Amino acid sequence: MDQHKVHNYMFRYLEACGGTFLQTDHTNIEVQLNRDLDEELMNRPFYWHYLEKTGRTPEPMIMRLTTDMNSTSGYERVHFGSPRLHQIFQSAGKKGAHTRLYEQTNQGTNTPLYPWLGLNVRISYTCHRRRDDLRSFGVQLISGETVDGLWIHSERKTL
């Protein structure tokens, strides 16, 4: 992952989580964190506990990040493998427990889209030897039709 991709990832993450951008360019990001981001990224549990007990108004921190490794601006340097980026990856993993996928269709025709629930499952057979089997199942949410090997079938036919 090059520095440009790291910068884009951090920008998209902070934007999706509700951060307010104060200043941004092709290498630097200065963002006012909201309460959730501050609690998750800044490691200040005693501060938030104190505010809850005293009833004061919170003041989330401003995070200054740069992907320029030669920068002397005082911003925190972030690169692939840095602790801050791993922290952002873990936060995104916690917040992104599900995903929405959309099918791109021809714009000129009215193609009906049918909702499917896709489920990837690991089945473990355990005895004196262990064997794992990865399976994908699909359930069509309107008719209730079930398909074994959903991702295999979806390549051969339109669901």
ZIWO-V109234 format. One record per residue. N is the residue number from 0. SS is DSSP state (A for helix, B for strand, O for the rest). PSI is psi in radians with two decimals (999 if undefined). NEAR is the number of other ideal C-beta (glycine too) atoms within 10 Angstrom. Layout:
BEGIN
N/SS/PSI/NEAR  N/SS/PSI/NEAR
END
This chain:
BEGIN
0/O/2.05/11  1/O/3.00/9  2/A/-0.59/16  3/A/-0.73/11  4/A/-0.64/11  5/A/-0.78/19  6/A/-0.81/21  7/A/-0.71/13  8/A/-0.83/18  9/A/-0.72/20  10/A/-0.83/16  11/A/-0.69/11  12/A/-0.87/18  13/A/-0.61/23  14/A/-0.76/14  15/A/-0.53/11  16/O/-0.04/18  17/O/0.35/11  18/O/2.60/23  19/B/2.04/13  20/B/2.20/12  21/B/-0.67/12  22/B/2.42/10  23/B/2.53/15  24/O/-2.83/10  25/O/-0.24/10  26/O/-0.37/17  27/B/2.53/16  28/B/2.20/23  29/B/2.05/17  30/B/2.39/22  31/B/2.04/16  32/O/2.59/20  33/O/3.13/15  34/A/-0.78/13  35/A/-0.79/14  36/A/-0.71/21  37/A/-0.80/21  38/A/-0.64/16  39/A/-0.62/16  40/A/-0.48/20  41/O/-0.12/15  42/O/1.00/10  43/O/1.04/14  44/A/-0.59/9  45/A/-0.61/8  46/A/-0.84/15  47/A/-0.62/15  48/A/-0.74/10  49/A/-0.77/11  50/A/-0.67/15  51/A/-0.70/10  52/A/-0.61/8  53/A/-0.26/7  54/O/0.35/6  55/O/2.86/9  56/O/2.35/5  57/O/2.64/12  58/O/1.56/11  59/O/2.67/19  60/O/2.89/14  61/B/2.23/14  62/B/2.27/21  63/B/2.01/15  64/B/2.56/23  65/B/2.58/22  66/O/0.09/25  67/O/1.94/17  68/O/-0.26/10  69/O/0.14/7  70/O/2.47/13  71/O/0.43/7  72/O/-0.13/11  73/O/-0.01/7  74/O/2.69/17  75/B/2.19/13  76/B/2.25/14  77/O/2.28/22  78/O/2.97/15  79/O/2.10/13  80/O/-0.15/9  81/O/2.64/15  82/A/-0.66/9  83/A/-0.71/15  84/A/-0.66/19  85/A/-0.63/11  86/A/-0.70/14  87/A/-0.70/22  88/A/-0.78/12  89/A/-0.71/12  90/A/-0.75/16  91/A/-0.64/14  92/A/-0.67/9  93/A/-0.72/9  94/A/-0.42/13  95/O/0.96/10  96/O/-0.17/6  97/O/2.91/5  98/O/2.73/5  99/O/2.23/4  100/O/2.46/6  101/O/2.52/6  102/O/2.31/10  103/O/2.13/5  104/O/3.01/12  105/O/2.36/7  106/O/-0.45/6  107/O/-0.42/6  108/O/2.70/6  109/O/1.57/6  110/O/2.16/10  111/O/2.42/5  112/O/2.38/9  113/O/2.32/12  114/O/2.33/9  115/B/2.54/17  116/B/2.02/11  117/B/2.37/14  118/B/2.10/12  119/B/2.23/10  120/B/2.45/9  121/B/2.11/8  122/B/2.15/9  123/B/2.15/8  124/B/2.09/9  125/B/2.20/8  126/O/-2.33/6  127/O/-0.30/4  128/O/2.69/6  129/B/2.42/8  130/B/2.27/9  131/B/2.42/9  132/B/2.16/9  133/B/2.20/8  134/B/2.66/12  135/B/2.31/16  136/B/2.64/15  137/B/2.48/19  138/B/2.12/15  139/B/2.09/15  140/O/-0.17/11  141/O/-0.89/8  142/O/-0.33/8  143/O/0.10/7  144/O/2.38/12  145/B/2.52/12  146/B/2.23/18  147/B/2.33/10  148/O/0.89/12  149/A/-0.83/20  150/A/-0.51/12  151/A/-0.79/10  152/A/-0.60/14  153/A/-0.41/16  154/A/-0.48/6  155/A/-0.56/7  156/O/2.82/7  157/O/2.24/9  158/O/999/15
END
